[in-house]
């Protein structure tokens, strides 16, 4: 068992589709920046869990919660995503 979980995210923009991989700590770092720079609700990110963090059911639940988190962020910024979010989702590599 890996000491940390990597979440795989499918991103689709127009005809472009790609995958990005991030640990929960990456989501946390993104969230901290968005809270301070864009005044995002600090409670939007699913909480960090310590006990049983690598159990299959918790990983699947958190995966869904993180997907909802990202979808919510993209709805908040329908025209232009903040630079930190665009970088997190690798827009710079796939969308011109």
N, C-alpha and C positions, 0 to 999 in steps of 0.2 A: 504494500500500500504506500502510495506517495504521501509525503508529509503535508502536501497541499493539493488542493483541487484546482484544475484548470477548466474554465468554462468556455465552450465553443459557441460562438455567436455567428449566425448567418445574417449577412447584411445584404439588402437589395435596394438599389436605387435605379429606377428606370430599367434599362436592359442589363445593367451590371449587377452581378451577384458575387459575393466573396465571403470568406470565413475569417474571423479574428478570434484569437485565444487570449483570455485574460484570467488572472487569479482574482479572488475576491479583493485582495489588497489593492489591485489596480482600480477596481470599481470604487473602492473607498477613497483612493487618492483623487480620482476624477470627481467624485461627489464633493469632497472638501473644496476643490477648486471652484466648482460650480456654485456651491453655497456662498463662498466668499465673493466671487466675481459677478455672478448672475442672480444672486439672492434666491436660489432654488430652495424649496422646503427641505430643511435638514432631516426630516423624518421620512423622506421619499425613498431613500435607500434601505433595502431590507437589512435588519440588524445582523451583526456578526454573531455567530454561534460558536461556542467552544466545545461543548460536550457532544460527541457523536458527529462531529463536523464532516467526517468522511463516510457516514452511513449512506447507502444508496438512496434511501427515501429522502433524507435531508438534502443530498446533492441535487436530486431531481426537483424537489420543492424550491430550492434556492435558484436553480437554473430558470424555472418559470418566473420567479419573483424578479430576477435580474432582467429577464426579457421584458417584463412589464415596466420595469424601471427605465430601460432604454427607450421603449416605445413612448412612455410618458414624456421623457426628455425631448424626443423628436417632435412630439405634438406641441410642446411648449415653444419650440423654435422652428416653425413650419417653413420659413423662407431660408434662413441661414443658420446652421448650427454653430454654436460657439467653437472657436478654434480648438480648444482643449477636447471637446466632444468629437469634432471632426477627426482630430488626430487619433483619438482612442479607437474610433471605428475605421481608421485607415482610409478615409475618403481621399486623402491626398495621393494615394497609390492607384486608385481605381476610377475616380470621377474627375473629368477635366472641365 
